[in-house]
């Protein structure tokens, strides 16, 4: 997993390597500025006539949650999956959109 912030393009990009998975096998959720990726690696067919000496294929369910940097637009997120790499891009809020609101005390 990589999380990169590009100040020139005003984007935050998160990439996950998920070899063997299709986009329909992966769920993406955003809640309270946290990004959660979950899914399941299905077990591959087992050859009964072979005895495995080493078998390093992932299998089973997975879930990864990470805190997003402040100042990203959750409603404009874009995700794509290509060759087992999931890429999620968030545009960043402009400085005007991130302004602090002052509250007066009455």
Backbone as XML, in Angstrom:
<?xml version="1.0"?>
<chain id="A" units="angstrom">
  <residue number="1" name="UNK">
    <atom name="N" x="0.844" y="-1.162" z="0.000"/>
    <atom name="CA" x="0.000" y="0.000" z="0.000"/>
    <atom name="C" x="0.891" y="1.226" z="0.000"/>
  </residue>
  <residue number="2" name="UNK">
    <atom name="N" x="0.554" y="2.170" z="-0.843"/>
    <atom name="CA" x="1.252" y="3.446" z="-0.886"/>
    <atom name="C" x="0.227" y="4.568" z="-0.826"/>
  </residue>
  <residue number="3" name="UNK">
    <atom name="N" x="0.551" y="5.616" z="-0.083"/>
    <atom name="CA" x="-0.287" y="6.810" z="-0.022"/>
    <atom name="C" x="0.611" y="7.987" z="-0.376"/>
  </residue>
  <residue number="4" name="UNK">
    <atom name="N" x="0.276" y="8.684" z="-1.467"/>
    <atom name="CA" x="1.105" y="9.793" z="-1.950"/>
    <atom name="C" x="0.267" y="11.056" z="-2.053"/>
  </residue>
  <residue number="5" name="UNK">
    <atom name="N" x="0.866" y="12.173" z="-1.704"/>
    <atom name="CA" x="0.213" y="13.465" z="-1.811"/>
    <atom name="C" x="0.946" y="14.269" z="-2.870"/>
  </residue>
  <residue number="6" name="UNK">
    <atom name="N" x="0.230" y="14.698" z="-3.904"/>
    <atom name="CA" x="0.810" y="15.469" z="-5.000"/>
    <atom name="C" x="0.305" y="16.905" z="-4.886"/>
  </residue>
  <residue number="7" name="UNK">
    <atom name="N" x="1.166" y="17.795" z="-4.408"/>
    <atom name="CA" x="0.767" y="19.192" z="-4.201"/>
    <atom name="C" x="0.568" y="19.949" z="-5.506"/>
  </residue>
  <residue number="8" name="UNK">
    <atom name="N" x="1.282" y="19.565" z="-6.565"/>
    <atom name="CA" x="1.116" y="20.245" z="-7.852"/>
    <atom name="C" x="-0.232" y="19.912" z="-8.490"/>
  </residue>
  <residue number="9" name="UNK">
    <atom name="N" x="-0.630" y="18.636" z="-8.415"/>
    <atom name="CA" x="-1.910" y="18.218" z="-9.002"/>
    <atom name="C" x="-3.056" y="18.337" z="-8.004"/>
  </residue>
  <residue number="10" name="UNK">
    <atom name="N" x="-2.748" y="18.690" z="-6.772"/>
    <atom name="CA" x="-3.750" y="18.794" z="-5.701"/>
    <atom name="C" x="-4.557" y="17.507" z="-5.553"/>
  </residue>
  <residue number="11" name="UNK">
    <atom name="N" x="-3.833" y="16.391" z="-5.466"/>
    <atom name="CA" x="-4.484" y="15.086" z="-5.285"/>
    <atom name="C" x="-3.756" y="14.263" z="-4.223"/>
  </residue>
  <residue number="12" name="UNK">
    <atom name="N" x="-4.508" y="13.337" z="-3.653"/>
    <atom name="CA" x="-3.954" y="12.310" z="-2.778"/>
    <atom name="C" x="-4.270" y="10.983" z="-3.465"/>
  </residue>
  <residue number="13" name="UNK">
    <atom name="N" x="-3.250" y="10.140" z="-3.641"/>
    <atom name="CA" x="-3.426" y="8.869" z="-4.347"/>
    <atom name="C" x="-3.023" y="7.722" z="-3.437"/>
  </residue>
  <residue number="14" name="UNK">
    <atom name="N" x="-3.885" y="6.714" z="-3.384"/>
    <atom name="CA" x="-3.607" y="5.504" z="-2.606"/>
    <atom name="C" x="-3.589" y="4.339" z="-3.591"/>
  </residue>
  <residue number="15" name="UNK">
    <atom name="N" x="-2.552" y="3.494" z="-3.510"/>
    <atom name="CA" x="-2.485" y="2.316" z="-4.377"/>
    <atom name="C" x="-2.325" y="1.062" z="-3.523"/>
  </residue>
  <residue number="16" name="UNK">
    <atom name="N" x="-2.995" y="0.004" z="-3.953"/>
    <atom name="CA" x="-2.925" y="-1.302" z="-3.299"/>
    <atom name="C" x="-2.595" y="-2.346" z="-4.363"/>
  </residue>
  <residue number="17" name="UNK">
    <atom name="N" x="-1.701" y="-3.247" z="-4.069"/>
    <atom name="CA" x="-1.421" y="-4.365" z="-4.962"/>
    <atom name="C" x="-2.308" y="-5.530" z="-4.559"/>
  </residue>
  <residue number="18" name="UNK">
    <atom name="N" x="-3.200" y="-5.926" z="-5.457"/>
    <atom name="CA" x="-4.161" y="-7.000" z="-5.194"/>
    <atom name="C" x="-4.137" y="-7.989" z="-6.355"/>
  </residue>
  <residue number="19" name="UNK">
    <atom name="N" x="-3.031" y="-8.696" z="-6.542"/>
    <atom name="CA" x="-2.916" y="-9.586" z="-7.696"/>
    <atom name="C" x="-3.983" y="-10.685" z="-7.691"/>
  </residue>
  <residue number="20" name="UNK">
    <atom name="N" x="-4.560" y="-10.895" z="-8.870"/>
    <atom name="CA" x="-5.553" y="-11.944" z="-9.022"/>
    <atom name="C" x="-6.970" y="-11.522" z="-8.716"/>
  </residue>
  <residue number="21" name="UNK">
    <atom name="N" x="-7.161" y="-10.325" z="-8.170"/>
    <atom name="CA" x="-8.515" y="-9.876" z="-7.849"/>
    <atom name="C" x="-9.075" y="-9.010" z="-8.973"/>
  </residue>
  <residue number="22" name="UNK">
    <atom name="N" x="-10.405" y="-9.038" z="-9.105"/>
    <atom name="CA" x="-11.114" y="-8.172" z="-10.044"/>
    <atom name="C" x="-11.802" y="-7.075" z="-9.226"/>
  </residue>
  <residue number="23" name="UNK">
    <atom name="N" x="-12.237" y="-6.037" z="-9.907"/>
    <atom name="CA" x="-12.856" y="-4.913" z="-9.204"/>
    <atom name="C" x="-14.096" y="-5.347" z="-8.423"/>
  </residue>
  <residue number="24" name="UNK">
    <atom name="N" x="-14.838" y="-6.334" z="-8.909"/>
    <atom name="CA" x="-16.030" y="-6.790" z="-8.186"/>
    <atom name="C" x="-15.694" y="-7.580" z="-6.917"/>
  </residue>
  <residue number="25" name="UNK">
    <atom name="N" x="-14.418" y="-7.968" z="-6.739"/>
    <atom name="CA" x="-13.984" y="-8.698" z="-5.544"/>
    <atom name="C" x="-13.568" y="-7.764" z="-4.404"/>
  </residue>
  <residue number="26" name="UNK">
    <atom name="N" x="-13.559" y="-6.446" z="-4.667"/>
    <atom name="CA" x="-13.025" y="-5.468" z="-3.715"/>
    <atom name="C" x="-14.113" y="-4.471" z="-3.326"/>
  </residue>
  <residue number="27" name="UNK">
    <atom name="N" x="-14.149" y="-4.120" z="-2.038"/>
    <atom name="CA" x="-15.076" y="-3.116" z="-1.528"/>
    <atom name="C" x="-14.275" y="-1.922" z="-1.019"/>
  </residue>
  <residue number="28" name="UNK">
    <atom name="N" x="-14.739" y="-0.716" z="-1.360"/>
    <atom name="CA" x="-14.092" y="0.526" z="-0.923"/>
    <atom name="C" x="-15.119" y="1.339" z="-0.151"/>
  </residue>
  <residue number="29" name="UNK">
    <atom name="N" x="-14.775" y="1.719" z="1.083"/>
    <atom name="CA" x="-15.674" y="2.524" z="1.910"/>
    <atom name="C" x="-14.905" y="3.686" z="2.521"/>
  </residue>
  <residue number="30" name="UNK">
    <atom name="N" x="-15.611" y="4.808" z="2.682"/>
    <atom name="CA" x="-15.037" y="5.983" z="3.346"/>
    <atom name="C" x="-15.997" y="6.380" z="4.455"/>
  </residue>
  <residue number="31" name="UNK">
    <atom name="N" x="-15.466" y="6.459" z="5.679"/>
    <atom name="CA" x="-16.279" y="6.838" z="6.833"/>
    <atom name="C" x="-15.407" y="7.596" z="7.817"/>
  </residue>
  <residue number="32" name="UNK">
    <atom name="N" x="-15.819" y="8.796" z="8.180"/>
    <atom name="CA" x="-15.115" y="9.646" z="9.140"/>
    <atom name="C" x="-13.636" y="9.821" z="8.771"/>
  </residue>
  <residue number="33" name="UNK">
    <atom name="N" x="-13.406" y="10.161" z="7.505"/>
    <atom name="CA" x="-12.068" y="10.426" z="6.971"/>
    <atom name="C" x="-11.149" y="9.207" z="7.033"/>
  </residue>
  <residue number="34" name="UNK">
    <atom name="N" x="-11.741" y="8.021" z="7.044"/>
    <atom name="CA" x="-10.972" y="6.777" z="7.003"/>
    <atom name="C" x="-11.367" y="5.982" z="5.767"/>
  </residue>
  <residue number="35" name="UNK">
    <atom name="N" x="-10.373" y="5.471" z="5.084"/>
    <atom name="CA" x="-10.578" y="4.658" z="3.885"/>
    <atom name="C" x="-10.422" y="3.194" z="4.274"/>
  </residue>
  <residue number="36" name="UNK">
    <atom name="N" x="-11.415" y="2.371" z="3.932"/>
    <atom name="CA" x="-11.345" y="0.937" z="4.214"/>
    <atom name="C" x="-11.462" y="0.169" z="2.910"/>
  </residue>
  <residue number="37" name="UNK">
    <atom name="N" x="-10.499" y="-0.699" z="2.679"/>
    <atom name="CA" x="-10.485" y="-1.594" z="1.522"/>
    <atom name="C" x="-10.649" y="-3.003" z="2.064"/>
  </residue>
  <residue number="38" name="UNK">
    <atom name="N" x="-11.584" y="-3.755" z="1.492"/>
    <atom name="CA" x="-11.761" y="-5.142" z="1.933"/>
    <atom name="C" x="-12.102" y="-6.005" z="0.725"/>
  </residue>
  <residue number="39" name="UNK">
    <atom name="N" x="-11.925" y="-7.295" z="0.905"/>
    <atom name="CA" x="-12.211" y="-8.238" z="-0.164"/>
    <atom name="C" x="-11.815" y="-9.639" z="0.251"/>
  </residue>
  <residue number="40" name="UNK">
    <atom name="N" x="-11.745" y="-10.507" z="-0.743"/>
    <atom name="CA" x="-11.399" y="-11.893" z="-0.446"/>
    <atom name="C" x="-10.634" y="-12.498" z="-1.614"/>
  </residue>
  <residue number="41" name="UNK">
    <atom name="N" x="-9.504" y="-13.099" z="-1.274"/>
    <atom name="CA" x="-8.745" y="-13.885" z="-2.248"/>
    <atom name="C" x="-9.322" y="-15.291" z="-2.219"/>
  </residue>
  <residue number="42" name="UNK">
    <atom name="N" x="-9.849" y="-15.731" z="-3.350"/>
    <atom name="CA" x="-10.433" y="-17.063" z="-3.425"/>
    <atom name="C" x="-9.318" y="-18.101" z="-3.508"/>
  </residue>
  <residue number="43" name="UNK">
    <atom name="N" x="-9.591" y="-19.263" z="-2.940"/>
    <atom name="CA" x="-8.612" y="-20.349" z="-2.982"/>
    <atom name="C" x="-8.534" y="-20.891" z="-4.403"/>
  </residue>
  <residue number="44" name="UNK">
    <atom name="N" x="-7.319" y="-21.087" z="-4.877"/>
    <atom name="CA" x="-7.108" y="-21.634" z="-6.214"/>
    <atom name="C" x="-7.412" y="-23.133" z="-6.207"/>
  </residue>
  <residue number="45" name="UNK">
    <atom name="N" x="-7.697" y="-23.659" z="-7.385"/>
    <atom name="CA" x="-7.930" y="-25.098" z="-7.487"/>
    <atom name="C" x="-6.687" y="-25.850" z="-7.048"/>
  </residue>
  <residue number="46" name="UNK">
    <atom name="N" x="-6.894" y="-26.918" z="-6.315"/>
    <atom name="CA" x="-5.779" y="-27.729" z="-5.829"/>
    <atom name="C" x="-5.623" y="-28.939" z="-6.727"/>
  </residue>
  <residue number="47" name="UNK">
    <atom name="N" x="-4.412" y="-29.225" z="-7.113"/>
    <atom name="CA" x="-4.130" y="-30.413" z="-7.911"/>
    <atom name="C" x="-3.934" y="-31.587" z="-6.965"/>
  </residue>
  <residue number="48" name="UNK">
    <atom name="N" x="-4.801" y="-32.540" z="-7.074"/>
    <atom name="CA" x="-4.723" y="-33.703" z="-6.180"/>
    <atom name="C" x="-3.508" y="-34.579" z="-6.464"/>
  </residue>
  <residue number="49" name="UNK">
    <atom name="N" x="-3.053" y="-34.571" z="-7.722"/>
    <atom name="CA" x="-1.926" y="-35.428" z="-8.063"/>
    <atom name="C" x="-0.579" y="-34.819" z="-7.681"/>
  </residue>
  <residue number="50" name="UNK">
    <atom name="N" x="-0.574" y="-33.560" z="-7.254"/>
    <atom name="CA" x="0.680" y="-32.885" z="-6.906"/>
    <atom name="C" x="0.795" y="-32.698" z="-5.402"/>
  </residue>
  <residue number="51" name="UNK">
    <atom name="N" x="2.032" y="-32.740" z="-4.929"/>
    <atom name="CA" x="2.330" y="-32.429" z="-3.532"/>
    <atom name="C" x="3.113" y="-31.124" z="-3.536"/>
  </residue>
  <residue number="52" name="UNK">
    <atom name="N" x="2.551" y="-30.110" z="-2.874"/>
    <atom name="CA" x="3.204" y="-28.809" z="-2.853"/>
    <atom name="C" x="4.333" y="-28.810" z="-1.836"/>
  </residue>
  <residue number="53" name="UNK">
    <atom name="N" x="5.490" y="-28.335" z="-2.266"/>
    <atom name="CA" x="6.620" y="-28.154" z="-1.361"/>
    <atom name="C" x="6.524" y="-26.754" z="-0.752"/>
  </residue>
  <residue number="54" name="UNK">
    <atom name="N" x="6.219" y="-25.757" z="-1.589"/>
    <atom name="CA" x="6.012" y="-24.386" z="-1.148"/>
    <atom name="C" x="4.784" y="-23.850" z="-1.884"/>
  </residue>
  <residue number="55" name="UNK">
    <atom name="N" x="3.907" y="-23.191" z="-1.142"/>
    <atom name="CA" x="2.721" y="-22.598" z="-1.749"/>
    <atom name="C" x="2.535" y="-21.219" z="-1.133"/>
  </residue>
  <residue number="56" name="UNK">
    <atom name="N" x="2.743" y="-20.164" z="-1.926"/>
    <atom name="CA" x="2.730" y="-18.803" z="-1.404"/>
    <atom name="C" x="1.611" y="-17.957" z="-1.978"/>
  </residue>
  <residue number="57" name="UNK">
    <atom name="N" x="0.512" y="-18.546" z="-2.284"/>
    <atom name="CA" x="-0.631" y="-17.780" z="-2.782"/>
    <atom name="C" x="-1.460" y="-17.286" z="-1.612"/>
  </residue>
  <residue number="58" name="UNK">
    <atom name="N" x="-1.909" y="-16.034" z="-1.715"/>
    <atom name="CA" x="-2.794" y="-15.476" z="-0.690"/>
    <atom name="C" x="-4.168" y="-16.118" z="-0.822"/>
  </residue>
  <residue number="59" name="UNK">
    <atom name="N" x="-4.805" y="-16.292" z="0.307"/>
    <atom name="CA" x="-6.197" y="-16.726" z="0.292"/>
    <atom name="C" x="-6.875" y="-16.240" z="1.553"/>
  </residue>
  <residue number="60" name="UNK">
    <atom name="N" x="-8.189" y="-16.053" z="1.449"/>
    <atom name="CA" x="-8.954" y="-15.596" z="2.593"/>
    <atom name="C" x="-9.324" y="-14.127" z="2.488"/>
  </residue>
  <residue number="61" name="UNK">
    <atom name="N" x="-10.041" y="-13.675" z="3.501"/>
    <atom name="CA" x="-10.528" y="-12.297" z="3.541"/>
    <atom name="C" x="-9.431" y="-11.352" z="4.022"/>
  </residue>
  <residue number="62" name="UNK">
    <atom name="N" x="-9.523" y="-10.102" z="3.575"/>
    <atom name="CA" x="-8.603" y="-9.072" z="4.045"/>
    <atom name="C" x="-9.383" y="-7.784" z="4.252"/>
  </residue>
  <residue number="63" name="UNK">
    <atom name="N" x="-8.822" y="-6.911" z="5.080"/>
    <atom name="CA" x="-9.419" y="-5.603" z="5.360"/>
    <atom name="C" x="-8.299" y="-4.676" z="5.794"/>
  </residue>
  <residue number="64" name="UNK">
    <atom name="N" x="-8.241" y="-3.497" z="5.190"/>
    <atom name="CA" x="-7.214" y="-2.520" z="5.542"/>
    <atom name="C" x="-7.883" y="-1.161" z="5.684"/>
  </residue>
  <residue number="65" name="UNK">
    <atom name="N" x="-7.675" y="-0.500" z="6.818"/>
    <atom name="CA" x="-8.237" y="0.822" z="7.075"/>
    <atom name="C" x="-7.098" y="1.793" z="7.329"/>
  </residue>
  <residue number="66" name="UNK">
    <atom name="N" x="-7.174" y="2.961" z="6.695"/>
    <atom name="CA" x="-6.150" y="3.967" z="6.950"/>
    <atom name="C" x="-6.783" y="5.347" z="7.035"/>
  </residue>
  <residue number="67" name="UNK">
    <atom name="N" x="-6.167" y="6.185" z="7.838"/>
    <atom name="CA" x="-6.607" y="7.564" z="8.032"/>
    <atom name="C" x="-6.178" y="8.380" z="6.820"/>
  </residue>
  <residue number="68" name="UNK">
    <atom name="N" x="-7.113" y="9.093" z="6.236"/>
    <atom name="CA" x="-6.785" y="9.953" z="5.096"/>
    <atom name="C" x="-6.248" y="11.289" z="5.596"/>
  </residue>
  <residue number="69" name="UNK">
    <atom name="N" x="-5.390" y="11.923" z="4.820"/>
    <atom name="CA" x="-4.922" y="13.256" z="5.212"/>
    <atom name="C" x="-6.094" y="14.233" z="5.239"/>
  </residue>
  <residue number="70" name="UNK">
    <atom name="N" x="-5.991" y="15.251" z="6.051"/>
    <atom name="CA" x="-7.056" y="16.255" z="6.086"/>
    <atom name="C" x="-7.054" y="17.028" z="4.770"/>
  </residue>
  <residue number="71" name="UNK">
    <atom name="N" x="-8.226" y="17.504" z="4.394"/>
    <atom name="CA" x="-8.315" y="18.340" z="3.203"/>
    <atom name="C" x="-8.546" y="17.588" z="1.910"/>
  </residue>
  <residue number="72" name="UNK">
    <atom name="N" x="-9.148" y="16.389" z="1.952"/>
    <atom name="CA" x="-9.477" y="15.688" z="0.711"/>
    <atom name="C" x="-10.988" y="15.716" z="0.497"/>
  </residue>
  <residue number="73" name="UNK">
    <atom name="N" x="-11.398" y="15.709" z="-0.774"/>
    <atom name="CA" x="-12.812" y="15.714" z="-1.143"/>
    <atom name="C" x="-13.292" y="14.275" z="-1.282"/>
  </residue>
  <residue number="74" name="UNK">
    <atom name="N" x="-14.046" y="13.810" z="-0.321"/>
    <atom name="CA" x="-14.526" y="12.427" z="-0.356"/>
    <atom name="C" x="-15.545" y="12.193" z="-1.460"/>
  </residue>
  <residue number="75" name="UNK">
    <atom name="N" x="-16.321" y="13.221" z="-1.768"/>
    <atom name="CA" x="-17.395" y="13.042" z="-2.745"/>
    <atom name="C" x="-16.890" y="12.947" z="-4.186"/>
  </residue>
  <residue number="76" name="UNK">
    <atom name="N" x="-15.658" y="13.329" z="-4.465"/>
    <atom name="CA" x="-15.109" y="13.293" z="-5.825"/>
    <atom name="C" x="-14.047" y="12.213" z="-6.011"/>
  </residue>
  <residue number="77" name="UNK">
    <atom name="N" x="-14.088" y="11.184" z="-5.199"/>
    <atom name="CA" x="-13.095" y="10.121" z="-5.271"/>
    <atom name="C" x="-13.275" y="9.315" z="-6.558"/>
  </residue>
  <residue number="78" name="UNK">
    <atom name="N" x="-12.156" y="8.866" z="-7.130"/>
    <atom name="CA" x="-12.183" y="8.020" z="-8.316"/>
    <atom name="C" x="-11.297" y="6.800" z="-8.052"/>
  </residue>
  <residue number="79" name="UNK">
    <atom name="N" x="-11.803" y="5.631" z="-8.435"/>
    <atom name="CA" x="-11.046" y="4.391" z="-8.228"/>
    <atom name="C" x="-10.993" y="3.610" z="-9.530"/>
  </residue>
  <residue number="80" name="UNK">
    <atom name="N" x="-9.855" y="2.971" z="-9.758"/>
    <atom name="CA" x="-9.727" y="2.091" z="-10.923"/>
    <atom name="C" x="-8.817" y="0.922" z="-10.565"/>
  </residue>
  <residue number="81" name="UNK">
    <atom name="N" x="-9.057" y="-0.188" z="-11.241"/>
    <atom name="CA" x="-8.271" y="-1.402" z="-10.998"/>
    <atom name="C" x="-7.706" y="-1.857" z="-12.336"/>
  </residue>
  <residue number="82" name="UNK">
    <atom name="N" x="-6.381" y="-1.988" z="-12.386"/>
    <atom name="CA" x="-5.738" y="-2.418" z="-13.619"/>
    <atom name="C" x="-4.568" y="-3.334" z="-13.284"/>
  </residue>
  <residue number="83" name="UNK">
    <atom name="N" x="-4.583" y="-4.516" z="-13.875"/>
    <atom name="CA" x="-3.510" y="-5.507" z="-13.688"/>
    <atom name="C" x="-3.233" y="-5.789" z="-12.220"/>
  </residue>
  <residue number="84" name="UNK">
    <atom name="N" x="-4.282" y="-5.889" z="-11.411"/>
    <atom name="CA" x="-4.119" y="-6.218" z="-10.000"/>
    <atom name="C" x="-3.687" y="-5.069" z="-9.114"/>
  </residue>
  <residue number="85" name="UNK">
    <atom name="N" x="-3.676" y="-3.856" z="-9.644"/>
    <atom name="CA" x="-3.312" y="-2.676" z="-8.853"/>
    <atom name="C" x="-4.537" y="-1.769" z="-8.751"/>
  </residue>
  <residue number="86" name="UNK">
    <atom name="N" x="-4.985" y="-1.554" z="-7.517"/>
    <atom name="CA" x="-6.110" y="-0.666" z="-7.242"/>
    <atom name="C" x="-5.560" y="0.724" z="-6.963"/>
  </residue>
  <residue number="87" name="UNK">
    <atom name="N" x="-6.044" y="1.722" z="-7.705"/>
    <atom name="CA" x="-5.613" y="3.108" z="-7.531"/>
    <atom name="C" x="-6.835" y="3.941" z="-7.175"/>
  </residue>
  <residue number="88" name="UNK">
    <atom name="N" x="-6.740" y="4.667" z="-6.069"/>
    <atom name="CA" x="-7.829" y="5.523" z="-5.600"/>
    <atom name="C" x="-7.281" y="6.940" z="-5.514"/>
  </residue>
  <residue number="89" name="UNK">
    <atom name="N" x="-7.965" y="7.884" z="-6.190"/>
    <atom name="CA" x="-7.516" y="9.286" z="-6.200"/>
    <atom name="C" x="-8.565" y="10.180" z="-5.560"/>
  </residue>
  <residue number="90" name="UNK">
    <atom name="N" x="-8.083" y="11.032" z="-4.662"/>
    <atom name="CA" x="-8.910" y="12.029" z="-3.988"/>
    <atom name="C" x="-8.408" y="13.408" z="-4.382"/>
  </residue>
  <residue number="91" name="UNK">
    <atom name="N" x="-9.278" y="14.289" z="-4.890"/>
    <atom name="CA" x="-8.840" y="15.672" z="-5.073"/>
    <atom name="C" x="-8.752" y="16.356" z="-3.708"/>
  </residue>
  <residue number="92" name="UNK">
    <atom name="N" x="-7.824" y="17.285" z="-3.592"/>
    <atom name="CA" x="-7.677" y="18.025" z="-2.336"/>
    <atom name="C" x="-8.564" y="19.262" z="-2.365"/>
  </residue>
  <residue number="93" name="UNK">
    <atom name="N" x="-9.000" y="19.675" z="-1.195"/>
    <atom name="CA" x="-9.775" y="20.903" z="-1.055"/>
    <atom name="C" x="-8.869" y="22.099" z="-1.294"/>
  </residue>
  <residue number="94" name="UNK">
    <atom name="N" x="-9.440" y="23.170" z="-1.831"/>
    <atom name="CA" x="-8.661" y="24.393" z="-1.992"/>
    <atom name="C" x="-8.504" y="25.054" z="-0.624"/>
  </residue>
  <residue number="95" name="UNK">
    <atom name="N" x="-7.617" y="26.013" z="-0.551"/>
    <atom name="CA" x="-7.404" y="26.711" z="0.718"/>
    <atom name="C" x="-8.675" y="27.412" z="1.186"/>
  </residue>
  <residue number="96" name="UNK">
    <atom name="N" x="-9.457" y="27.941" z="0.245"/>
    <atom name="CA" x="-10.702" y="28.616" z="0.607"/>
    <atom name="C" x="-11.689" y="27.621" z="1.230"/>
  </residue>
  <residue number="97" name="UNK">
    <atom name="N" x="-11.713" y="26.386" z="0.712"/>
    <atom name="CA" x="-12.624" y="25.372" z="1.219"/>
    <atom name="C" x="-12.195" y="24.847" z="2.590"/>
  </residue>
  <residue number="98" name="UNK">
    <atom name="N" x="-10.924" y="25.037" z="2.945"/>
    <atom name="CA" x="-10.404" y="24.548" z="4.218"/>
    <atom name="C" x="-10.386" y="25.611" z="5.304"/>
  </residue>
  <residue number="99" name="UNK">
    <atom name="N" x="-10.956" y="26.742" z="5.051"/>
    <atom name="CA" x="-10.894" y="27.839" z="6.020"/>
    <atom name="C" x="-11.509" y="27.438" z="7.354"/>
  </residue>
  <residue number="100" name="UNK">
    <atom name="N" x="-10.906" y="27.961" z="8.386"/>
    <atom name="CA" x="-11.407" y="27.752" z="9.731"/>
    <atom name="C" x="-12.548" y="28.724" z="10.010"/>
  </residue>
  <residue number="101" name="UNK">
    <atom name="N" x="-13.602" y="28.232" z="10.577"/>
    <atom name="CA" x="-14.719" y="29.091" z="10.919"/>
    <atom name="C" x="-14.567" y="29.573" z="12.362"/>
  </residue>
  <residue number="102" name="UNK">
    <atom name="N" x="-14.759" y="30.859" z="12.551"/>
    <atom name="CA" x="-14.696" y="31.429" z="13.889"/>
    <atom name="C" x="-16.093" y="31.472" z="14.477"/>
  </residue>
  <residue number="103" name="UNK">
    <atom name="N" x="-16.201" y="31.103" z="15.730"/>
    <atom name="CA" x="-17.471" y="31.118" z="16.438"/>
    <atom name="C" x="-17.389" y="32.213" z="17.497"/>
  </residue>
  <residue number="104" name="UNK">
    <atom name="N" x="-18.373" y="33.099" z="17.475"/>
    <atom name="CA" x="-18.389" y="34.159" z="18.487"/>
    <atom name="C" x="-19.121" y="33.675" z="19.714"/>
  </residue>
  <residue number="105" name="UNK">
    <atom name="N" x="-18.625" y="34.093" z="20.860"/>
    <atom name="CA" x="-19.227" y="33.732" z="22.130"/>
    <atom name="C" x="-20.238" y="34.789" z="22.509"/>
  </residue>
  <residue number="106" name="UNK">
    <atom name="N" x="-21.448" y="34.389" z="22.804"/>
    <atom name="CA" x="-22.482" y="35.378" z="23.158"/>
    <atom name="C" x="-22.634" y="35.506" z="24.660"/>
  </residue>
</chain>
